[in-house]
């Protein structure tokens, strides 16, 4: 409309929206054909490719609403054929762009994707029905176009399931022949073996690291699922190389555990030598100093009472110990005599501990404490020597305890075993070495030593799980991976493979498959065994197969140029028309 032909008064009236104030000339100008001509504009002007893509996807969703509203009366917000034609005209610039068209296709696919979850959607009948319904929901400028959408949707929906099955079967025959395909089969086999726990298994494989440095765990050891343990044993048993690799891994794991144990075990000989050097010098000094006569006089009644508590046989034993050591004593009233009497009391306590006589051990322990208190009052240097000896005895004791654990935790082949190792790391080992009834592994060993024992125990237990869990659940699945993959992808039920005439046919087909795919099966078995040795790789292969069935159907149909149920084809046709 040429506004220059309007008077100022008409322009003011037009601006105010009060058309009653327009002159006749102004009304005629507005009523001219040029005045009612629809403005032409490009809604995509200034839009980025991403924005056009999103707009195209949004159009697919809006179109469903438009199509449904065509079946409603005007009073309920229904749309007429003219409304659809106008919407199509306005959307035309967007649909002429590649990004807009791509977005519209993706939008249609996304709208149709949930339909694959409907029971029976993968059948020809189900696909045709769903496709027809989706086609009916597409907008049309007339009844003929809407009917065409229904027909196209039904036809596409009926064809796609058959195409999907053919695609799956064809792919299953090819997969065993190339590495990527074999990886897919291996991933599916492991995912299948995980059952309903596949998500948990993948998490465990991702997080299950070494408990002991160098003891690289296998898939079965960290999976936590008995069926994975059964699969690992079956897989490694089918190939000599896989069997050798697994045995080598187990041997390396055992060496890693022994190395970890040795790494926290002090050198007993070196610790004893250091103790003898430092504590021995103090003991010699204490002998040279003797007993302080003044202190001895002041506590003489206490000393006499204490000596009355000492059995005569202990005194005789002390003299015998001194004689054997080359240091004979004439009486107990010397540092030397008191020292050997203390040794005799020590021996009596140890004897009681070994016999399990805790009461006797406790009584003599009290006697020993009282005796040492008196002795150290009369010779403080002797107390310093004892303290030094006790402190420097800690690595000696720890070394002996850990050596006992290593010896008792092994079988005749030198392999640490879960049962033997668990027994060996019990408190009885600490009590036997220290000859103290109250000794425990926790108060005897350092924190890092105790943690190493716990880590080795946990590592042994999960190795035992891999070797024994799921026993009796093995099968020949591993030997027939290629054949089983074909049968699975073909959708042939297990019952039909194993029973009746169909079973006979299946056996024949199986034999043929084994002939054709013998090498492929051997490669598959080897690659499965290899994957089962590497939890991280196994998790990667399994994750590659964790696309939902719905998404798998969607991807396959996109590759074929269709949709999840073929139902969005009318929308794609309509987009091309626009």
C-alpha positions as CSV (number, residue, x, y, z in Angstrom):
1,X,0.0,0.0,0.0
2,X,1.3,3.4,-0.9
3,X,0.8,5.5,2.2
4,X,1.8,8.7,0.3
5,X,-1.7,8.7,-1.2
6,X,-3.3,9.1,2.2
7,X,-4.0,12.5,3.7
8,X,-2.5,13.6,7.0
9,X,-6.0,13.1,8.7
10,X,-6.3,9.6,7.3
11,X,-2.8,8.8,8.5
12,X,-3.6,10.0,12.0
13,X,-6.9,8.0,12.0
14,X,-5.0,4.9,10.8
15,X,-2.4,5.3,13.5
16,X,-5.0,5.6,16.2
17,X,-6.8,2.5,15.0
18,X,-10.2,4.3,14.6
19,X,-11.1,3.5,11.0
20,X,-14.4,5.4,11.3
21,X,-12.5,8.6,11.0
22,X,-11.0,7.7,7.6
23,X,-12.2,9.6,4.6
24,X,-13.8,7.8,1.6
25,X,-10.5,8.2,-0.3
26,X,-8.6,6.6,2.5
27,X,-11.1,3.7,2.7
28,X,-10.8,3.1,-1.0
29,X,-7.0,3.0,-0.8
30,X,-7.2,0.4,2.0
31,X,-9.7,-1.7,0.0
32,X,-7.5,-1.9,-3.1
33,X,-5.9,-5.2,-4.0
34,X,-2.5,-4.0,-3.2
35,X,-3.6,-3.1,0.3
36,X,-4.6,-6.7,1.2
37,X,-1.6,-8.3,-0.4
38,X,0.1,-10.4,2.3
39,X,3.6,-9.2,3.2
40,X,6.4,-11.4,2.1
41,X,9.3,-11.9,4.5
42,X,12.0,-14.5,5.3
43,X,11.7,-15.6,9.0
44,X,15.1,-17.3,8.7
45,X,16.9,-14.0,8.0
46,X,19.7,-13.5,10.5
47,X,19.3,-17.0,12.0
48,X,22.3,-19.2,12.5
49,X,22.5,-22.8,11.2
50,X,21.9,-24.1,14.7
51,X,18.8,-21.8,15.1
52,X,17.5,-23.0,11.8
53,X,18.0,-26.7,12.8
54,X,16.2,-26.1,16.1
55,X,13.4,-24.3,14.4
56,X,13.0,-27.2,11.9
57,X,12.9,-29.7,14.9
58,X,10.3,-27.5,16.5
59,X,8.2,-27.4,13.4
60,X,8.0,-31.2,13.5
61,X,6.5,-31.1,16.9
62,X,4.2,-28.2,16.1
63,X,3.0,-30.0,13.0
64,X,1.7,-32.9,15.2
65,X,-0.3,-30.4,17.2
66,X,-1.6,-28.8,14.0
67,X,-2.6,-32.2,12.5
68,X,-4.5,-33.2,15.7
69,X,-6.3,-29.8,15.8
70,X,-7.6,-30.4,12.3
71,X,-9.9,-33.0,13.8
72,X,-11.3,-30.6,16.4
73,X,-14.2,-28.2,15.8
74,X,-13.5,-24.4,15.7
75,X,-15.0,-24.0,19.2
76,X,-12.2,-26.2,20.6
77,X,-9.4,-24.6,18.8
78,X,-9.6,-26.6,15.6
79,X,-7.7,-25.6,12.5
80,X,-9.0,-25.3,9.0
81,X,-7.3,-26.4,5.7
82,X,-6.7,-22.7,5.1
83,X,-4.9,-22.4,8.4
84,X,-2.6,-25.3,7.5
85,X,-1.9,-23.8,4.1
86,X,-1.0,-20.4,5.7
87,X,1.3,-22.1,8.2
88,X,2.9,-24.0,5.4
89,X,3.5,-20.8,3.5
90,X,5.1,-19.1,6.5
91,X,7.3,-22.1,7.1
92,X,8.4,-22.5,3.5
93,X,11.5,-20.3,3.8
94,X,12.7,-22.3,6.8
95,X,12.2,-25.7,5.0
96,X,14.1,-24.5,2.0
97,X,17.3,-24.4,4.2
98,X,19.4,-27.5,4.7
99,X,19.6,-26.9,8.5
100,X,15.8,-26.4,8.7
101,X,15.1,-29.6,6.8
102,X,17.6,-31.6,8.8
103,X,16.1,-30.4,12.0
104,X,12.7,-31.3,10.8
105,X,13.8,-34.8,10.0
106,X,15.4,-35.2,13.4
107,X,12.3,-33.8,15.0
108,X,10.1,-36.2,13.2
109,X,12.3,-39.1,14.2
110,X,12.3,-38.0,17.8
111,X,8.6,-37.8,17.9
112,X,8.2,-41.3,16.4
113,X,11.0,-42.9,18.4
114,X,8.9,-43.7,21.6
115,X,6.6,-45.8,19.4
116,X,9.1,-48.6,19.3
117,X,8.4,-49.2,23.0
118,X,4.8,-50.2,22.1
119,X,4.3,-54.0,22.2
120,X,4.3,-55.4,18.7
121,X,5.8,-52.3,17.2
122,X,8.6,-54.3,15.6
123,X,6.1,-56.5,13.7
124,X,4.8,-55.8,10.2
125,X,1.3,-55.3,11.5
126,X,2.4,-53.2,14.4
127,X,4.6,-51.1,12.3
128,X,1.9,-50.5,9.8
129,X,-0.6,-49.5,12.4
130,X,1.7,-47.1,14.2
131,X,2.9,-45.6,10.9
132,X,-0.7,-45.0,9.8
133,X,-1.5,-43.3,13.1
134,X,1.5,-41.1,12.9
135,X,0.6,-40.3,9.3
136,X,-2.9,-39.4,10.4
137,X,-1.4,-36.9,12.9
138,X,0.4,-35.0,10.2
139,X,-1.4,-31.8,9.0
140,X,-2.8,-31.5,5.4
141,X,-4.3,-28.8,3.3
142,X,-7.1,-31.1,2.3
143,X,-8.7,-34.5,3.0
144,X,-6.8,-36.1,0.1
145,X,-3.4,-35.1,1.4
146,X,-4.3,-36.4,4.9
147,X,-5.4,-39.7,3.5
148,X,-2.1,-39.9,1.6
149,X,-0.2,-39.3,4.8
150,X,-2.1,-42.2,6.4
151,X,-1.3,-44.5,3.5
152,X,2.3,-43.5,3.3
153,X,2.8,-43.9,7.0
154,X,1.2,-47.4,7.1
155,X,3.2,-48.6,4.1
156,X,6.5,-47.4,5.5
157,X,5.7,-48.8,9.0
158,X,5.0,-52.2,7.5
159,X,8.2,-52.3,5.5
160,X,10.7,-51.1,8.1
161,X,10.4,-54.1,10.5
162,X,11.2,-56.5,7.7
163,X,14.0,-54.3,6.5
164,X,15.4,-54.2,10.1
165,X,15.4,-57.9,10.4
166,X,17.0,-58.4,7.1
167,X,19.6,-55.9,8.0
168,X,20.3,-57.5,11.4
169,X,20.6,-61.0,9.8
170,X,22.9,-59.8,7.0
171,X,25.1,-57.9,9.4
172,X,25.3,-61.0,11.7
173,X,26.8,-63.1,8.9
174,X,29.5,-60.4,8.2
175,X,30.4,-59.4,11.8
176,X,32.6,-62.4,12.6
177,X,34.8,-61.7,9.6
178,X,36.3,-58.4,10.7
179,X,37.7,-57.0,13.9
180,X,35.1,-54.3,14.6
181,X,32.3,-56.9,14.1
182,X,34.0,-59.4,16.4
183,X,34.4,-56.7,19.0
184,X,30.7,-56.1,18.8
185,X,30.0,-59.8,19.3
186,X,32.4,-59.9,22.2
187,X,30.8,-56.9,23.8
188,X,27.3,-58.4,23.4
189,X,28.5,-61.7,24.8
190,X,29.9,-60.0,27.9
191,X,26.8,-57.8,28.3
192,X,24.6,-60.9,28.0
193,X,26.7,-62.8,30.6
194,X,26.2,-59.9,33.0
195,X,22.4,-60.4,32.8
196,X,20.4,-57.7,34.6
197,X,23.6,-56.5,36.3
198,X,25.2,-55.1,33.2
199,X,25.2,-51.5,34.4
200,X,26.7,-52.5,37.7
201,X,29.3,-54.7,36.0
202,X,30.4,-51.8,33.8
203,X,30.8,-49.5,36.8
204,X,32.8,-52.2,38.6
205,X,35.1,-52.7,35.6
206,X,35.7,-49.0,35.3
207,X,36.5,-48.6,39.0
208,X,38.1,-51.9,39.8
209,X,41.8,-51.2,40.0
210,X,44.7,-53.0,41.5
211,X,44.5,-53.9,45.2
212,X,48.1,-55.0,45.2
213,X,50.6,-53.2,42.9
214,X,51.3,-55.4,39.9
215,X,48.4,-57.7,40.5
216,X,46.4,-56.8,37.5
217,X,42.9,-58.0,38.0
218,X,40.8,-59.7,35.3
219,X,37.2,-58.9,34.3
220,X,35.8,-61.8,36.4
221,X,37.7,-60.6,39.5
222,X,36.3,-57.1,39.6
223,X,32.9,-57.8,38.0
224,X,31.2,-59.2,41.1
225,X,28.9,-61.3,38.9
226,X,29.3,-65.2,39.0
227,X,28.2,-65.5,35.4
228,X,31.2,-63.4,34.3
229,X,33.4,-65.7,36.2
230,X,31.9,-68.7,34.4
231,X,32.4,-66.9,31.1
232,X,36.0,-66.2,31.8
233,X,36.8,-69.8,32.7
234,X,35.0,-71.0,29.6
235,X,36.7,-68.5,27.4
236,X,40.2,-69.1,28.6
237,X,39.7,-72.9,28.4
238,X,38.9,-72.8,24.7
239,X,42.2,-71.6,23.4
240,X,45.7,-72.9,24.4
241,X,47.1,-69.4,24.1
242,X,44.4,-68.0,26.3
243,X,44.9,-70.7,28.9
244,X,48.6,-70.0,29.0
245,X,48.0,-66.2,29.2
246,X,45.6,-66.7,32.2
247,X,48.1,-69.0,34.0
248,X,50.8,-66.4,33.4
249,X,48.5,-63.7,34.8
250,X,47.8,-65.8,37.9
251,X,51.5,-66.5,38.4
252,X,52.3,-62.7,38.0
253,X,49.5,-61.9,40.5
254,X,51.0,-64.3,43.0
255,X,54.5,-62.8,42.6
256,X,53.0,-59.3,43.0
257,X,51.3,-60.3,46.3
258,X,54.5,-61.9,47.6
259,X,56.5,-58.9,46.6
260,X,54.0,-56.6,48.4
261,X,54.3,-58.7,51.5
262,X,58.1,-58.7,51.3
263,X,58.1,-55.0,50.7
264,X,56.7,-54.3,54.2
265,X,58.6,-57.1,56.0
266,X,61.7,-55.7,57.9
267,X,65.0,-57.3,57.6
268,X,65.1,-59.4,60.8
269,X,68.8,-60.0,60.8
270,X,69.7,-56.4,60.3
271,X,67.2,-55.3,63.0
272,X,68.6,-57.8,65.4
273,X,72.2,-56.6,64.7
274,X,71.2,-53.0,65.3
275,X,69.4,-53.9,68.5
276,X,72.3,-55.9,69.8
277,X,74.7,-53.1,69.2
278,X,72.8,-50.3,70.9
279,X,70.9,-52.2,73.6
280,X,74.0,-54.4,74.3
281,X,76.1,-51.3,75.1
282,X,73.6,-50.1,77.6
283,X,73.4,-53.6,79.3
284,X,77.2,-53.7,79.6
285,X,77.1,-50.3,81.2
286,X,74.4,-51.4,83.6
287,X,76.4,-54.4,84.6
288,X,79.4,-52.2,85.3
289,X,77.4,-49.8,87.4
290,X,75.9,-52.6,89.6
291,X,73.0,-52.0,92.1
292,X,72.8,-48.7,93.9
293,X,73.4,-49.7,97.6
294,X,71.6,-46.8,99.1
295,X,68.4,-47.5,97.0
296,X,68.8,-51.2,97.7
297,X,68.9,-50.6,101.4
298,X,65.9,-48.3,101.3
299,X,63.7,-50.9,99.5
300,X,65.2,-54.0,101.1
301,X,61.9,-55.3,102.7
302,X,60.2,-55.0,99.3
303,X,63.1,-56.9,97.6
304,X,62.9,-59.6,100.2
305,X,59.1,-59.9,99.8
306,X,59.5,-60.1,96.0
307,X,62.2,-62.8,96.2
308,X,60.0,-64.9,98.4
309,X,57.5,-65.0,95.5
310,X,60.0,-66.3,93.1
311,X,59.9,-70.2,92.9
312,X,63.2,-71.9,93.6
313,X,63.1,-73.7,90.3
314,X,63.2,-70.3,88.5
315,X,66.3,-69.3,90.5
316,X,67.9,-72.6,89.5
317,X,66.9,-72.0,85.9
318,X,68.5,-68.5,86.0
319,X,71.7,-69.9,87.2
320,X,71.6,-72.5,84.5
321,X,71.0,-69.9,81.8
322,X,73.9,-67.8,83.1
323,X,76.1,-70.9,83.1
324,X,75.2,-71.9,79.5
325,X,75.8,-68.3,78.4
326,X,79.3,-68.3,80.0
327,X,78.3,-65.8,82.7
328,X,77.9,-67.9,85.9
329,X,76.3,-66.0,88.8
330,X,77.0,-66.5,92.5
331,X,73.9,-64.8,93.8
332,X,70.8,-63.0,92.6
333,X,71.9,-59.7,94.3
334,X,73.7,-58.4,91.2
335,X,72.6,-56.9,87.9
336,X,73.8,-60.0,86.2
337,X,71.9,-62.3,88.5
338,X,68.7,-60.2,88.3
339,X,69.0,-60.1,84.5
340,X,69.1,-63.9,84.2
341,X,66.3,-64.3,86.7
342,X,64.2,-62.0,84.5
343,X,65.0,-64.2,81.5
344,X,63.8,-67.3,83.5
345,X,60.5,-65.5,84.2
346,X,60.3,-64.6,80.5
347,X,60.7,-68.3,79.6
348,X,58.0,-69.4,82.1
349,X,55.5,-66.9,80.6
350,X,56.3,-68.0,77.0
351,X,55.8,-71.7,78.1
352,X,52.4,-70.8,79.5
353,X,51.4,-68.9,76.3
354,X,52.3,-71.8,74.1
355,X,50.3,-74.2,76.3
356,X,47.3,-71.8,76.2
357,X,47.5,-71.4,79.9
358,X,46.6,-67.7,80.0
359,X,46.1,-67.6,83.8
360,X,49.6,-68.8,84.5
361,X,51.0,-66.4,81.9
362,X,49.1,-63.5,83.5
363,X,50.3,-64.4,87.1
364,X,54.0,-64.6,86.0
365,X,53.5,-61.4,84.0
366,X,52.6,-59.6,87.2
367,X,55.6,-61.0,89.0
368,X,57.8,-59.9,86.1
369,X,56.5,-56.4,86.3
370,X,57.1,-56.1,90.0
371,X,60.6,-57.5,89.7
372,X,61.6,-55.1,86.9
373,X,60.2,-52.1,88.8
374,X,62.5,-52.9,91.7
375,X,65.5,-53.7,89.5
376,X,65.2,-50.5,87.6
377,X,65.0,-48.4,90.8
378,X,68.3,-49.8,91.9
379,X,69.9,-49.5,88.4
380,X,68.2,-46.9,86.1
381,X,70.7,-47.7,83.2
382,X,69.2,-51.2,83.1
383,X,65.8,-49.6,82.6
384,X,67.2,-47.5,79.7
385,X,68.7,-50.7,78.2
386,X,65.4,-52.5,78.4
387,X,63.5,-49.6,76.8
388,X,66.0,-49.4,74.0
389,X,65.8,-53.2,73.5
390,X,62.0,-53.1,73.4
391,X,61.9,-50.2,71.0
392,X,64.4,-51.8,68.6
393,X,62.6,-55.2,69.0
394,X,59.5,-53.9,67.2
395,X,60.9,-54.3,63.6
396,X,62.3,-57.7,64.7
397,X,58.9,-58.8,66.0
398,X,57.1,-57.4,62.9
399,X,59.5,-59.1,60.6
400,X,59.0,-62.5,62.3
401,X,55.2,-62.1,62.3
402,X,55.2,-61.2,58.6
403,X,57.6,-64.1,57.8
404,X,55.2,-66.4,59.6
405,X,52.2,-65.1,57.5
406,X,54.2,-65.6,54.3
407,X,55.1,-69.2,55.2
408,X,51.8,-70.3,56.5
409,X,49.8,-68.5,53.8
410,X,51.3,-70.5,51.0
411,X,50.5,-73.9,49.6
412,X,53.1,-76.5,48.5
413,X,53.6,-74.7,45.1
414,X,54.4,-71.4,46.8
415,X,51.1,-69.8,45.9
416,X,49.3,-67.7,48.5
417,X,45.8,-69.0,49.0
418,X,42.8,-67.2,50.4
419,X,42.0,-69.7,53.2
420,X,45.6,-70.3,54.4
421,X,46.5,-66.6,54.2
422,X,43.4,-65.5,56.1
423,X,44.3,-68.0,58.9
424,X,47.9,-66.9,58.9
425,X,47.1,-63.2,59.3
426,X,45.0,-63.9,62.5
427,X,46.0,-62.8,66.0
428,X,47.3,-66.3,66.9
429,X,50.3,-65.6,64.7
430,X,51.1,-62.4,66.6
431,X,50.6,-64.2,70.0
432,X,52.9,-67.1,68.9
433,X,55.7,-64.8,67.9
434,X,55.5,-62.4,70.8
435,X,54.5,-65.1,73.3
436,X,52.1,-62.6,74.8
437,X,48.5,-63.8,75.2
438,X,47.1,-60.3,74.6
439,X,49.0,-59.6,71.3
440,X,47.0,-58.9,68.2
441,X,48.0,-58.2,64.6
442,X,46.7,-54.6,65.0
443,X,48.9,-53.8,68.1
444,X,51.9,-55.6,66.7
445,X,52.1,-54.4,63.1
446,X,52.4,-50.9,61.7
447,X,49.4,-49.5,59.9
448,X,50.9,-49.8,56.5
449,X,51.9,-53.5,57.2
450,X,48.4,-54.3,58.3
451,X,46.8,-52.6,55.3
452,X,49.0,-54.5,53.0
453,X,47.8,-57.8,54.5
454,X,44.2,-56.7,54.1
455,X,44.8,-55.7,50.5
456,X,46.5,-59.1,49.7
457,X,43.6,-60.9,51.4
458,X,41.0,-59.0,49.4
459,X,43.0,-59.6,46.2
460,X,43.1,-63.3,46.9
461,X,39.4,-63.5,47.7
462,X,38.4,-61.8,44.4
463,X,40.8,-64.1,42.5
464,X,39.1,-67.1,44.2
465,X,35.7,-65.7,43.2
466,X,36.8,-65.7,39.5
467,X,38.1,-69.2,39.8
468,X,35.1,-70.7,41.6
469,X,32.0,-68.6,41.3
470,X,29.3,-69.8,38.9
471,X,30.7,-73.3,38.7
472,X,28.4,-75.6,36.7
473,X,27.1,-72.8,34.6
474,X,29.5,-73.2,31.7
475,X,28.5,-74.0,28.2
476,X,29.8,-74.2,24.7
477,X,28.7,-70.7,23.9
478,X,32.2,-69.5,23.5
479,X,33.0,-72.1,20.9
480,X,29.9,-71.1,18.9
481,X,30.0,-67.3,19.2
482,X,29.6,-66.6,15.5
483,X,26.8,-69.1,15.0
484,X,25.0,-67.9,18.2
485,X,25.3,-64.3,17.0
486,X,23.6,-65.2,13.7
487,X,20.8,-67.1,15.4
488,X,20.3,-64.3,18.0
489,X,20.2,-61.6,15.4
490,X,17.8,-63.6,13.3
491,X,15.3,-63.6,16.2
492,X,15.0,-67.5,16.3
493,X,13.8,-68.5,19.8
494,X,16.1,-70.8,21.8
495,X,13.3,-73.4,22.1
496,X,13.1,-73.7,18.3
497,X,16.9,-74.2,18.1
498,X,17.0,-77.1,20.5
499,X,13.8,-79.1,20.1
500,X,11.8,-80.9,17.4
501,X,12.4,-80.8,13.7
502,X,13.5,-77.2,13.9
503,X,16.2,-78.3,16.3
504,X,17.4,-80.8,13.7
505,X,17.5,-78.1,11.1
506,X,19.3,-75.8,13.6
507,X,21.9,-78.5,14.2
508,X,22.6,-78.8,10.6
509,X,22.8,-75.1,10.2
510,X,25.1,-75.0,13.2
511,X,27.5,-77.5,11.7
512,X,27.6,-75.6,8.5
513,X,28.2,-72.4,10.4
514,X,31.0,-74.0,12.3
515,X,32.6,-75.1,9.1
516,X,32.4,-71.7,7.4
517,X,33.2,-69.7,10.5
518,X,35.7,-72.1,12.2
519,X,38.5,-69.5,12.0
520,X,36.2,-66.7,13.0
521,X,35.1,-68.6,16.1
522,X,38.7,-69.2,17.0
523,X,39.5,-65.5,16.6
524,X,36.4,-64.6,18.6
525,X,37.3,-67.0,21.4
526,X,40.8,-65.5,21.5
527,X,39.6,-61.9,21.4
528,X,37.0,-62.6,24.1
529,X,39.7,-64.2,26.3
530,X,41.9,-61.1,25.7
531,X,39.1,-58.7,26.6
532,X,38.4,-60.7,29.8
533,X,42.0,-60.0,30.9
534,X,41.5,-56.2,30.6
535,X,38.6,-54.7,32.6
536,X,38.8,-51.3,31.1
537,X,38.7,-52.7,27.5
538,X,35.9,-55.0,28.4
539,X,33.9,-52.0,29.8
540,X,34.5,-50.1,26.6
541,X,33.3,-53.0,24.5
542,X,30.2,-53.6,26.6
543,X,29.3,-49.9,26.7
544,X,29.4,-49.9,22.9
545,X,26.5,-52.4,23.0
546,X,24.5,-50.6,25.7
547,X,22.4,-48.6,23.2
548,X,18.8,-49.3,24.0
549,X,16.8,-51.5,21.6
550,X,14.8,-48.5,20.7
551,X,17.8,-46.4,19.8
552,X,19.3,-49.3,17.9
553,X,16.2,-49.4,15.7
554,X,16.3,-45.7,15.3
555,X,19.9,-45.7,14.2
556,X,19.4,-48.5,11.8
557,X,16.4,-46.8,10.2
558,X,18.3,-43.6,9.9
559,X,21.0,-45.5,8.0
560,X,18.3,-46.8,5.7
561,X,16.7,-43.4,5.2
562,X,13.6,-44.2,7.3
563,X,12.6,-43.8,11.0
564,X,12.0,-45.9,14.0
565,X,8.7,-47.2,12.8
566,X,8.7,-45.6,9.4
567,X,5.9,-43.5,10.7
568,X,7.5,-40.1,10.2
569,X,7.8,-40.6,6.4
570,X,4.7,-38.6,5.7
571,X,6.3,-35.7,7.5
572,X,9.4,-36.0,5.4
573,X,7.3,-36.2,2.2
574,X,5.4,-33.1,3.4
575,X,8.7,-31.3,4.1
576,X,9.9,-32.0,0.6
577,X,6.6,-30.8,-0.8
578,X,7.0,-27.5,1.0
